[in-house]
């Protein structure tokens, strides 16, 4: 028997559910991939990636047997690359330790690499019909408004209260539909700004609406200012090739390829930063030439402005990957075969288009 909150929500969902490529899938692998891709990423961004991914890795086995570089290349541009590495690792764990069968229970799913409480609940409820809650960003907003939560959601107390409410109102044997209905309601009606309360099936239950504070919910504790780093990067050329290095597996963008360089330290100019970083990373000195573009990017917790420079090695000392997994000298047209983050891909594209002589 559904609870009062669930009945109108499920009726609304039956009439208004979004048509998504992964909806209606009984294959837990496909549900899993979609849920991982949707973490901190908009649905419209995910759609083409999901479809290409399923063409390239149609089964869990296909993903497990792929190389990490193939996986990262398929993920390039979607961001938060740790998701791809952990999904790949988890697929290998399922093949080796679970006989290729994805676990059904939340507790066992949550032991897989990269599978947190939300993802475990989503897979268990949507793919296996388990009575499991799953609370994502859209659901947080809906619950915070319906129950007028005054606790900041980005605190342990707020997080605990959200999960208690989600679990208390979960309709037996309909958790998958309920979880997806909350997601869709948050995305389509109970939006972050200007929620369409007149269209909401939960309007009569919504305590925040009754008090006129719906746009003030959810409450969040204030965050510290976002750091902004200046970064120098080197486009080192030799005989028509450019040097790229592979980032350490345990670092941000682990396993991706980049143009070597790093963050500017206090008291350094960009040239001094680049000379220091290249000595630390590759054990070489360089002649720094013309600027090769300025590139900006925002990550979750910080922003960067990357200043690239055309460079040449200043002596006969060969570079060594002292702080990288590997290094390659590539023709510009070969750079497309190496997975890169957004900024490095922009530099690579300019290499392909221009590669001006050092000046």
C-alpha contacts under 8 A as a table, 3 or more apart, distances in Angstrom:
res1	aa1	res2	aa2	distance
1	X	171	X	6.82
1	X	172	X	6.69
2	X	5	X	7.99
2	X	6	X	5.83
2	X	7	X	6.00
2	X	170	X	7.84
2	X	171	X	4.72
2	X	172	X	6.71
3	X	6	X	5.30
3	X	7	X	6.50
3	X	169	X	6.23
3	X	170	X	7.56
3	X	171	X	6.18
4	X	7	X	5.65
4	X	8	X	7.43
5	X	8	X	6.47
5	X	9	X	6.65
5	X	169	X	6.80
5	X	202	X	7.08
5	X	205	X	7.51
6	X	9	X	5.14
6	X	10	X	5.91
6	X	169	X	6.89
6	X	170	X	7.25
6	X	171	X	6.39
6	X	178	X	6.93
7	X	10	X	5.38
7	X	11	X	6.26
8	X	11	X	5.06
8	X	12	X	6.13
8	X	201	X	5.74
8	X	202	X	6.93
9	X	12	X	5.13
9	X	13	X	6.15
9	X	178	X	7.45
9	X	181	X	6.64
9	X	182	X	7.65
9	X	201	X	5.90
9	X	202	X	6.77
10	X	13	X	4.91
10	X	14	X	6.13
10	X	177	X	7.09
10	X	178	X	6.36
10	X	181	X	6.55
11	X	14	X	5.21
11	X	15	X	6.70
12	X	15	X	5.34
12	X	16	X	5.97
12	X	17	X	7.84
12	X	181	X	7.97
12	X	201	X	6.45
13	X	16	X	5.04
13	X	17	X	4.89
13	X	177	X	7.92
13	X	181	X	5.34
13	X	184	X	7.77
14	X	17	X	6.12
17	X	181	X	7.11
17	X	184	X	6.68
18	X	184	X	6.90
19	X	23	X	6.85
20	X	23	X	5.26
20	X	47	X	7.73
21	X	47	X	6.95
21	X	50	X	7.93
21	X	51	X	7.54
22	X	25	X	5.83
22	X	30	X	6.72
22	X	31	X	6.52
22	X	34	X	6.61
25	X	28	X	7.66
25	X	30	X	6.99
25	X	31	X	6.82
25	X	127	X	7.41
26	X	31	X	7.76
26	X	127	X	5.52
26	X	128	X	7.88
27	X	30	X	5.52
27	X	31	X	6.57
27	X	127	X	6.59
28	X	31	X	4.99
28	X	32	X	5.96
28	X	102	X	7.07
28	X	123	X	6.62
28	X	127	X	4.99
28	X	128	X	7.46
29	X	32	X	5.03
29	X	33	X	6.22
29	X	59	X	7.11
29	X	60	X	6.25
29	X	102	X	7.45
30	X	33	X	5.18
30	X	34	X	6.20
30	X	54	X	7.95
31	X	34	X	5.24
31	X	35	X	6.16
31	X	123	X	6.27
31	X	126	X	7.41
31	X	127	X	6.51
32	X	35	X	5.21
32	X	36	X	6.23
32	X	119	X	7.53
32	X	123	X	5.99
33	X	36	X	5.26
33	X	37	X	6.16
33	X	50	X	7.59
33	X	87	X	7.86
34	X	37	X	5.15
34	X	38	X	6.08
34	X	46	X	7.98
34	X	50	X	6.69
35	X	38	X	5.11
35	X	39	X	6.55
35	X	119	X	6.41
35	X	122	X	7.40
35	X	123	X	7.83
36	X	39	X	5.48
36	X	83	X	6.73
36	X	87	X	7.81
36	X	119	X	7.17
37	X	41	X	6.84
37	X	46	X	6.34
37	X	50	X	7.61
37	X	78	X	7.93
37	X	83	X	7.72
38	X	41	X	5.02
38	X	42	X	6.57
38	X	43	X	6.52
38	X	46	X	6.56
41	X	45	X	6.86
41	X	46	X	6.89
41	X	78	X	7.81
42	X	45	X	5.35
42	X	46	X	6.41
43	X	46	X	5.08
43	X	47	X	6.30
44	X	47	X	5.52
44	X	48	X	7.89
45	X	48	X	6.90
45	X	49	X	7.38
45	X	78	X	7.74
46	X	49	X	5.25
46	X	50	X	5.94
46	X	78	X	7.60
47	X	50	X	5.26
47	X	51	X	6.36
48	X	51	X	5.16
48	X	52	X	6.17
49	X	52	X	5.20
49	X	53	X	5.90
49	X	74	X	7.83
49	X	75	X	7.34
49	X	78	X	7.65
50	X	53	X	5.02
50	X	54	X	6.21
51	X	54	X	5.30
51	X	55	X	6.42
52	X	55	X	5.09
52	X	56	X	6.24
52	X	74	X	7.73
53	X	56	X	5.08
53	X	57	X	5.68
53	X	58	X	7.36
53	X	74	X	6.55
54	X	57	X	5.04
54	X	58	X	4.48
54	X	59	X	7.65
55	X	58	X	5.65
56	X	74	X	7.98
57	X	60	X	7.30
57	X	62	X	5.16
57	X	63	X	5.25
58	X	62	X	6.52
58	X	63	X	7.74
59	X	62	X	5.16
59	X	63	X	6.51
60	X	63	X	5.19
60	X	64	X	6.16
60	X	91	X	6.09
60	X	95	X	7.94
60	X	100	X	7.48
61	X	64	X	5.00
61	X	65	X	6.08
61	X	91	X	7.39
61	X	92	X	8.00
61	X	95	X	6.99
61	X	100	X	7.30
62	X	65	X	5.32
62	X	66	X	6.27
63	X	66	X	5.25
63	X	71	X	7.66
63	X	88	X	6.40
63	X	91	X	6.65
64	X	88	X	6.06
64	X	89	X	7.40
64	X	91	X	5.07
64	X	92	X	4.71
64	X	95	X	7.23
65	X	92	X	7.62
66	X	70	X	6.30
66	X	71	X	6.83
67	X	70	X	5.25
67	X	71	X	6.45
68	X	71	X	5.02
68	X	72	X	6.11
68	X	85	X	7.01
68	X	88	X	7.29
68	X	255	X	7.77
69	X	72	X	5.12
69	X	73	X	5.99
69	X	255	X	7.42
69	X	256	X	7.98
69	X	338	X	7.62
69	X	339	X	6.92
70	X	73	X	5.13
70	X	74	X	6.30
71	X	74	X	5.24
71	X	75	X	6.31
71	X	84	X	6.76
71	X	85	X	7.55
71	X	88	X	7.22
72	X	75	X	4.94
72	X	76	X	5.95
72	X	81	X	7.24
72	X	84	X	6.53
72	X	85	X	7.36
72	X	255	X	7.77
72	X	256	X	7.24
72	X	339	X	5.94
73	X	76	X	5.15
73	X	337	X	7.81
73	X	338	X	6.98
73	X	339	X	4.65
73	X	340	X	7.81
75	X	78	X	5.71
75	X	79	X	7.53
75	X	81	X	7.30
75	X	84	X	6.69
76	X	79	X	6.87
76	X	81	X	7.93
76	X	339	X	6.15
76	X	340	X	6.63
76	X	341	X	6.86
77	X	341	X	6.87
77	X	342	X	6.40
78	X	81	X	7.62
79	X	341	X	7.56
80	X	83	X	6.03
80	X	84	X	7.87
80	X	253	X	7.58
81	X	84	X	5.30
81	X	85	X	6.57
81	X	253	X	5.85
81	X	254	X	7.48
82	X	85	X	5.11
82	X	86	X	6.05
82	X	252	X	7.77
82	X	253	X	7.08
82	X	254	X	7.32
83	X	86	X	5.30
83	X	87	X	5.98
83	X	114	X	6.59
84	X	87	X	5.09
84	X	88	X	6.10
85	X	88	X	5.18
85	X	89	X	6.17
86	X	89	X	4.87
86	X	90	X	5.87
86	X	113	X	5.36
86	X	114	X	5.16
87	X	90	X	5.03
87	X	91	X	6.13
87	X	113	X	6.94
87	X	114	X	6.48
88	X	91	X	5.19
88	X	92	X	6.51
89	X	92	X	5.20
89	X	93	X	6.33
89	X	113	X	6.64
90	X	93	X	4.89
90	X	94	X	6.18
90	X	112	X	5.56
90	X	113	X	5.14
90	X	114	X	7.38
91	X	94	X	5.14
91	X	95	X	6.26
92	X	95	X	5.10
92	X	96	X	6.09
93	X	96	X	5.16
93	X	97	X	5.58
93	X	98	X	7.27
93	X	112	X	7.43
94	X	97	X	5.41
94	X	98	X	4.80
94	X	99	X	6.52
94	X	100	X	5.25
94	X	101	X	6.43
94	X	102	X	6.18
95	X	98	X	5.83
95	X	99	X	5.19
95	X	100	X	3.99
95	X	101	X	7.21
96	X	99	X	6.05
96	X	100	X	7.04
97	X	100	X	7.75
98	X	101	X	5.59
98	X	102	X	6.98
98	X	103	X	7.50
102	X	109	X	7.72
103	X	108	X	6.08
103	X	109	X	5.71
104	X	108	X	7.37
104	X	109	X	6.92
104	X	123	X	7.89
104	X	124	X	5.66
104	X	128	X	6.18
104	X	130	X	7.93
105	X	108	X	5.44
105	X	109	X	6.12
105	X	124	X	6.19
105	X	130	X	7.71
106	X	109	X	5.09
106	X	110	X	6.01
106	X	117	X	7.83
106	X	120	X	5.17
106	X	121	X	5.87
106	X	124	X	6.01
106	X	132	X	7.42
107	X	110	X	5.27
107	X	111	X	6.82
107	X	120	X	7.72
108	X	111	X	5.38
108	X	112	X	7.31
109	X	112	X	5.64
109	X	115	X	6.66
109	X	120	X	5.39
110	X	113	X	7.88
110	X	115	X	5.15
110	X	116	X	5.53
110	X	117	X	6.36
110	X	119	X	7.93
110	X	120	X	5.51
111	X	115	X	6.97
112	X	115	X	5.60
115	X	118	X	7.88
115	X	119	X	5.63
115	X	120	X	6.00
116	X	119	X	5.45
116	X	120	X	6.02
117	X	120	X	5.28
117	X	121	X	6.17
117	X	134	X	7.37
118	X	121	X	5.20
118	X	122	X	6.12
118	X	133	X	7.72
118	X	134	X	4.74
118	X	135	X	5.72
118	X	136	X	6.60
119	X	122	X	5.04
119	X	123	X	6.13
119	X	134	X	7.11
120	X	123	X	5.35
120	X	124	X	6.04
120	X	134	X	7.77
121	X	124	X	5.15
121	X	125	X	5.95
121	X	132	X	5.16
121	X	133	X	5.48
121	X	134	X	4.79
122	X	125	X	5.33
122	X	126	X	5.76
122	X	127	X	7.83
122	X	132	X	7.46
122	X	133	X	7.26
122	X	134	X	5.33
122	X	176	X	7.20
122	X	179	X	7.46
123	X	126	X	5.39
123	X	127	X	5.32
123	X	128	X	7.02
124	X	127	X	5.76
124	X	128	X	5.08
124	X	129	X	6.39
124	X	130	X	5.34
124	X	131	X	7.81
124	X	132	X	6.55
125	X	128	X	5.62
125	X	129	X	4.59
125	X	130	X	4.47
125	X	131	X	5.99
125	X	132	X	5.45
125	X	133	X	7.43
125	X	175	X	5.60
125	X	176	X	4.44
125	X	179	X	7.96
126	X	129	X	5.73
126	X	130	X	7.63
126	X	175	X	7.44
126	X	176	X	4.20
126	X	177	X	7.20
127	X	176	X	7.75
129	X	173	X	6.57
129	X	174	X	7.26
129	X	175	X	6.97
129	X	176	X	6.27
130	X	173	X	6.91
130	X	175	X	6.87
130	X	176	X	7.63
131	X	170	X	7.36
131	X	171	X	7.82
131	X	172	X	6.20
131	X	173	X	6.05
131	X	174	X	7.28
131	X	175	X	5.31
131	X	176	X	7.84
132	X	167	X	7.41
132	X	170	X	7.78
132	X	175	X	6.23
132	X	176	X	7.95
133	X	163	X	7.46
133	X	166	X	6.02
133	X	167	X	5.57
133	X	170	X	6.83
133	X	175	X	6.85
133	X	179	X	6.85
134	X	166	X	7.64
134	X	179	X	6.20
135	X	138	X	7.98
135	X	139	X	5.55
135	X	140	X	6.26
135	X	162	X	7.65
135	X	163	X	6.92
135	X	166	X	7.22
135	X	179	X	7.68
136	X	139	X	5.29
136	X	140	X	6.08
136	X	183	X	7.39
137	X	140	X	5.09
137	X	141	X	6.50
138	X	141	X	5.31
138	X	142	X	6.51
138	X	182	X	7.17
138	X	183	X	5.30
138	X	184	X	7.71
138	X	185	X	7.69
138	X	186	X	4.49
138	X	187	X	6.13
138	X	191	X	7.93
139	X	142	X	5.11
139	X	143	X	6.11
139	X	179	X	7.96
139	X	182	X	5.35
139	X	183	X	5.43
139	X	186	X	6.07
140	X	143	X	5.33
140	X	144	X	5.92
140	X	153	X	7.96
140	X	162	X	6.84
140	X	218	X	7.67
141	X	144	X	5.15
141	X	145	X	6.27
141	X	186	X	6.68
141	X	190	X	7.41
141	X	191	X	7.97
141	X	192	X	7.46
141	X	217	X	7.07
141	X	218	X	5.78
142	X	145	X	5.33
142	X	146	X	6.06
142	X	182	X	7.12
142	X	185	X	7.57
142	X	186	X	5.86
142	X	190	X	6.24
143	X	146	X	5.11
143	X	147	X	5.94
143	X	148	X	7.80
143	X	149	X	7.84
143	X	162	X	6.95
143	X	165	X	7.52
143	X	166	X	7.69
144	X	147	X	5.56
144	X	148	X	5.37
144	X	149	X	4.84
144	X	150	X	7.96
144	X	162	X	7.50
144	X	217	X	6.14
144	X	218	X	5.31
145	X	148	X	4.73
145	X	149	X	6.71
145	X	206	X	6.27
145	X	207	X	6.64
145	X	208	X	5.05
145	X	209	X	7.29
145	X	214	X	5.79
145	X	217	X	5.70
145	X	218	X	6.63
146	X	202	X	7.43
146	X	203	X	7.94
146	X	205	X	6.21
146	X	206	X	3.87
146	X	207	X	5.30
146	X	208	X	6.11
146	X	209	X	7.70
147	X	206	X	6.43
147	X	207	X	5.53
147	X	208	X	6.89
148	X	206	X	7.55
148	X	207	X	5.40
148	X	208	X	4.78
148	X	214	X	7.89
148	X	217	X	7.07
149	X	152	X	7.84
149	X	158	X	7.93
149	X	217	X	7.35
149	X	218	X	6.95
149	X	219	X	7.50
150	X	217	X	7.81
150	X	218	X	7.60
150	X	219	X	6.22
151	X	155	X	7.77
151	X	157	X	6.96
151	X	158	X	5.15
151	X	219	X	6.51
151	X	220	X	7.86
152	X	155	X	5.89
152	X	157	X	7.92
152	X	158	X	5.52
152	X	218	X	7.12
152	X	219	X	4.61
152	X	220	X	4.32
152	X	221	X	5.46
153	X	156	X	7.79
153	X	157	X	7.66
153	X	158	X	4.33
153	X	159	X	5.67
153	X	162	X	7.95
153	X	218	X	6.80
153	X	219	X	6.24
153	X	220	X	5.58
153	X	221	X	7.62
154	X	158	X	6.49
154	X	159	X	6.77
154	X	220	X	5.92
154	X	221	X	6.44
155	X	158	X	5.22
155	X	159	X	6.15
155	X	221	X	7.58
156	X	159	X	5.12
156	X	160	X	6.03
157	X	160	X	5.16
157	X	161	X	6.20
158	X	161	X	5.19
158	X	162	X	6.27
159	X	162	X	5.24
159	X	163	X	6.50
160	X	163	X	5.41
160	X	164	X	6.28
161	X	164	X	5.05
161	X	165	X	6.27
162	X	165	X	5.27
162	X	166	X	6.20
163	X	166	X	5.01
163	X	167	X	6.04
164	X	167	X	5.31
164	X	168	X	6.02
165	X	168	X	5.05
165	X	169	X	6.30
166	X	169	X	5.56
166	X	170	X	6.17
167	X	170	X	5.22
170	X	174	X	7.70
170	X	175	X	5.95
170	X	178	X	7.03
171	X	174	X	5.46
171	X	175	X	5.88
171	X	178	X	7.20
172	X	175	X	6.51
174	X	177	X	5.59
174	X	178	X	6.14
175	X	178	X	4.93
175	X	179	X	5.94
176	X	179	X	5.32
176	X	180	X	6.29
177	X	180	X	5.19
177	X	181	X	5.90
178	X	181	X	4.99
178	X	182	X	6.27
179	X	182	X	5.30
179	X	183	X	6.40
180	X	183	X	4.95
180	X	184	X	6.17
181	X	184	X	5.14
181	X	185	X	6.00
182	X	185	X	5.08
182	X	186	X	6.16
183	X	186	X	5.31
183	X	187	X	6.23
184	X	187	X	4.97
184	X	188	X	5.84
184	X	189	X	7.88
185	X	188	X	5.30
185	X	189	X	5.25
185	X	190	X	5.85
185	X	200	X	7.77
186	X	189	X	5.82
186	X	190	X	4.49
186	X	191	X	5.51
187	X	190	X	6.62
187	X	191	X	5.80
188	X	191	X	6.36
189	X	195	X	5.84
189	X	196	X	5.20
189	X	197	X	7.15
189	X	199	X	6.90
189	X	200	X	6.38
190	X	195	X	4.72
190	X	196	X	6.26
190	X	197	X	7.02
190	X	200	X	7.33
191	X	194	X	6.62
191	X	195	X	4.82
191	X	196	X	7.46
192	X	195	X	6.65
192	X	215	X	7.43
193	X	215	X	6.66
194	X	215	X	7.10
195	X	214	X	7.93
195	X	215	X	7.53
196	X	199	X	5.66
196	X	200	X	6.69
197	X	200	X	5.10
197	X	203	X	6.21
197	X	209	X	7.64
198	X	203	X	7.22
199	X	203	X	7.93
200	X	203	X	5.29
201	X	204	X	7.72
202	X	205	X	5.32
202	X	206	X	6.18
203	X	206	X	5.12
203	X	209	X	7.23
206	X	209	X	5.41
206	X	210	X	6.41
207	X	210	X	5.04
207	X	211	X	6.36
208	X	211	X	5.14
208	X	212	X	5.96
208	X	213	X	5.08
208	X	214	X	4.73
208	X	217	X	7.44
209	X	212	X	4.80
209	X	213	X	6.09
209	X	214	X	5.18
210	X	213	X	7.87
211	X	214	X	7.74
213	X	216	X	5.19
213	X	217	X	6.76
214	X	217	X	5.35
215	X	218	X	7.85
216	X	219	X	6.62
226	X	301	X	6.19
226	X	302	X	5.28
226	X	303	X	7.14
227	X	301	X	7.34
227	X	302	X	4.88
227	X	303	X	6.28
228	X	302	X	5.83
228	X	303	X	4.66
228	X	304	X	5.54
228	X	305	X	7.65
229	X	263	X	6.53
229	X	264	X	7.32
229	X	302	X	7.64
229	X	303	X	6.28
229	X	304	X	4.77
229	X	305	X	6.39
230	X	263	X	5.87
230	X	264	X	5.60
230	X	304	X	5.86
230	X	305	X	5.08
230	X	306	X	6.14
230	X	307	X	7.60
231	X	261	X	7.25
231	X	262	X	5.32
231	X	263	X	4.31
231	X	264	X	5.55
231	X	270	X	7.73
231	X	304	X	6.75
231	X	305	X	6.01
231	X	306	X	4.59
231	X	307	X	6.06
232	X	261	X	5.45
232	X	262	X	5.63
232	X	263	X	6.50
232	X	264	X	6.91
232	X	270	X	6.05
232	X	271	X	7.86
232	X	273	X	6.74
232	X	274	X	5.68
232	X	306	X	5.65
232	X	307	X	4.83
232	X	308	X	5.78
232	X	309	X	7.67
233	X	259	X	5.96
233	X	260	X	5.59
233	X	261	X	4.26
233	X	262	X	6.57
233	X	274	X	6.74
233	X	306	X	6.79
233	X	307	X	6.11
233	X	308	X	4.57
233	X	309	X	6.37
234	X	259	X	5.87
234	X	260	X	5.65
234	X	261	X	6.03
234	X	274	X	7.21
234	X	308	X	5.72
234	X	309	X	5.23
234	X	310	X	6.15
234	X	311	X	6.05
235	X	242	X	6.42
235	X	243	X	6.91
235	X	259	X	6.22
235	X	260	X	7.74
235	X	292	X	7.77
235	X	308	X	6.92
235	X	309	X	5.95
235	X	310	X	4.82
235	X	311	X	5.64
236	X	242	X	5.41
236	X	243	X	5.54
236	X	310	X	6.22
236	X	311	X	4.60
236	X	312	X	5.25
236	X	313	X	7.10
237	X	240	X	6.40
237	X	241	X	5.43
237	X	242	X	4.44
237	X	243	X	6.56
237	X	310	X	7.61
237	X	311	X	6.49
237	X	312	X	5.72
237	X	313	X	7.97
238	X	241	X	5.25
238	X	242	X	6.40
238	X	312	X	7.06
240	X	331	X	6.45
241	X	329	X	5.65
241	X	330	X	4.95
241	X	331	X	4.52
241	X	332	X	6.61
242	X	329	X	5.37
242	X	330	X	5.33
242	X	331	X	6.41
242	X	332	X	6.93
243	X	259	X	6.88
243	X	260	X	7.97
243	X	327	X	7.04
243	X	328	X	5.74
243	X	329	X	4.60
243	X	330	X	6.40
244	X	257	X	6.34
244	X	258	X	5.43
244	X	259	X	4.93
244	X	260	X	6.54
244	X	327	X	5.67
244	X	328	X	5.47
244	X	329	X	6.59
244	X	330	X	7.52
245	X	257	X	5.46
245	X	258	X	5.47
245	X	259	X	6.39
245	X	260	X	6.34
245	X	321	X	7.27
245	X	324	X	6.24
245	X	325	X	7.43
245	X	326	X	5.74
245	X	327	X	4.17
245	X	328	X	6.39
246	X	254	X	7.85
246	X	255	X	5.85
246	X	256	X	5.64
246	X	257	X	4.32
246	X	258	X	6.32
246	X	324	X	5.52
246	X	325	X	5.36
246	X	326	X	5.20
246	X	327	X	6.09
247	X	251	X	7.02
247	X	253	X	6.80
247	X	254	X	5.17
247	X	255	X	5.22
247	X	256	X	5.65
247	X	257	X	6.08
247	X	258	X	7.16
247	X	324	X	5.31
247	X	325	X	6.15
247	X	326	X	7.91
248	X	251	X	5.57
248	X	254	X	5.22
248	X	255	X	6.07
248	X	323	X	7.38
248	X	324	X	5.46
248	X	325	X	5.50
249	X	253	X	7.80
249	X	254	X	4.07
249	X	255	X	5.11
249	X	325	X	7.69
250	X	254	X	5.74
251	X	254	X	4.95
253	X	256	X	5.58
253	X	341	X	7.04
255	X	325	X	7.80
256	X	338	X	7.62
256	X	339	X	5.50
256	X	340	X	5.16
256	X	341	X	6.87
257	X	338	X	6.37
257	X	339	X	6.01
257	X	340	X	5.05
257	X	341	X	7.61
257	X	344	X	7.83
258	X	340	X	6.29
258	X	341	X	7.57
258	X	344	X	5.58
259	X	344	X	6.48
260	X	277	X	7.84
260	X	278	X	6.87
260	X	281	X	7.55
261	X	274	X	5.86
261	X	277	X	5.46
261	X	278	X	6.24
261	X	281	X	7.92
262	X	273	X	7.37
262	X	274	X	7.08
262	X	277	X	5.98
263	X	273	X	7.23
264	X	268	X	6.34
264	X	269	X	7.30
264	X	270	X	6.53
264	X	273	X	5.30
265	X	268	X	5.61
265	X	273	X	6.96
268	X	271	X	7.94
268	X	272	X	5.78
268	X	273	X	5.92
269	X	272	X	5.34
269	X	273	X	6.17
270	X	273	X	4.96
270	X	274	X	6.14
270	X	307	X	7.88
271	X	274	X	5.17
271	X	275	X	6.21
271	X	288	X	7.22
272	X	275	X	5.15
272	X	276	X	6.15
273	X	276	X	5.27
273	X	277	X	6.10
274	X	277	X	5.15
274	X	278	X	6.07
275	X	278	X	5.40
275	X	279	X	6.26
275	X	285	X	6.32
275	X	286	X	6.79
276	X	279	X	5.25
276	X	280	X	6.24
277	X	280	X	5.09
277	X	281	X	5.90
278	X	281	X	5.05
278	X	282	X	5.35
278	X	283	X	6.42
278	X	284	X	6.02
278	X	285	X	6.78
278	X	286	X	7.90
279	X	282	X	5.49
279	X	283	X	4.15
279	X	284	X	4.87
279	X	285	X	6.16
280	X	283	X	5.77
280	X	322	X	7.20
280	X	323	X	7.43
281	X	320	X	7.73
281	X	321	X	6.39
281	X	322	X	5.21
281	X	323	X	5.00
281	X	324	X	7.09
282	X	319	X	4.94
282	X	320	X	4.80
282	X	321	X	5.36
282	X	322	X	5.54
282	X	323	X	7.36
283	X	319	X	5.96
283	X	320	X	6.36
283	X	322	X	7.21
284	X	313	X	7.08
284	X	314	X	7.81
284	X	315	X	7.93
284	X	317	X	6.45
284	X	318	X	7.18
284	X	319	X	5.78
285	X	313	X	6.12
285	X	314	X	5.53
285	X	315	X	7.08
286	X	311	X	6.23
286	X	312	X	5.42
286	X	313	X	4.34
286	X	314	X	4.52
286	X	315	X	7.71
287	X	311	X	5.55
287	X	312	X	5.27
287	X	313	X	6.18
287	X	314	X	5.44
288	X	309	X	6.56
288	X	310	X	6.32
288	X	311	X	4.67
288	X	312	X	6.85
289	X	309	X	6.24
289	X	310	X	5.12
289	X	311	X	5.44
289	X	312	X	7.86
289	X	358	X	5.62
289	X	359	X	5.51
290	X	309	X	5.78
290	X	310	X	5.56
290	X	311	X	7.95
290	X	358	X	6.47
290	X	359	X	5.61
291	X	307	X	7.38
291	X	308	X	5.97
291	X	309	X	4.35
291	X	310	X	6.26
292	X	307	X	7.40
292	X	308	X	4.86
292	X	309	X	4.65
292	X	310	X	5.83
292	X	347	X	7.89
293	X	307	X	6.23
293	X	308	X	5.52
293	X	309	X	7.33
293	X	347	X	7.71
294	X	305	X	6.87
294	X	306	X	5.63
294	X	307	X	4.68
294	X	308	X	6.30
295	X	305	X	5.69
295	X	306	X	4.99
295	X	307	X	6.58
295	X	343	X	6.28
295	X	346	X	7.95
296	X	303	X	7.62
296	X	304	X	5.80
296	X	305	X	4.50
296	X	306	X	6.16
296	X	343	X	7.29
297	X	303	X	5.90
297	X	304	X	5.52
297	X	305	X	6.67
297	X	342	X	7.81
297	X	343	X	6.99
298	X	302	X	6.22
298	X	303	X	4.26
298	X	304	X	6.36
299	X	302	X	5.33
299	X	303	X	5.73
299	X	304	X	8.00
306	X	343	X	7.73
308	X	347	X	7.80
310	X	358	X	6.25
311	X	358	X	7.02
312	X	358	X	7.86
313	X	316	X	7.45
320	X	327	X	7.73
321	X	324	X	4.99
321	X	325	X	6.67
321	X	326	X	5.73
321	X	327	X	6.05
324	X	327	X	7.30
330	X	333	X	7.92
330	X	334	X	5.91
330	X	335	X	6.52
331	X	334	X	5.26
331	X	335	X	6.94
332	X	335	X	5.54
332	X	348	X	7.14
332	X	351	X	5.93
332	X	352	X	4.94
333	X	336	X	6.67
333	X	352	X	6.09
334	X	337	X	5.81
334	X	338	X	7.76
335	X	338	X	5.61
335	X	348	X	6.44
336	X	339	X	7.37
336	X	348	X	7.86
340	X	344	X	5.88
340	X	345	X	5.59
341	X	344	X	5.56
341	X	345	X	6.06
342	X	345	X	5.19
342	X	346	X	6.36
343	X	346	X	5.11
343	X	347	X	6.43
344	X	347	X	4.99
344	X	348	X	6.07
345	X	348	X	4.91
345	X	349	X	6.11
346	X	349	X	5.09
346	X	350	X	6.35
347	X	350	X	5.11
347	X	351	X	6.23
348	X	351	X	4.93
348	X	352	X	6.32
349	X	352	X	5.10
349	X	353	X	6.25
350	X	353	X	4.95
350	X	354	X	5.68
350	X	355	X	7.02
351	X	354	X	5.36
351	X	355	X	4.67
352	X	355	X	6.53
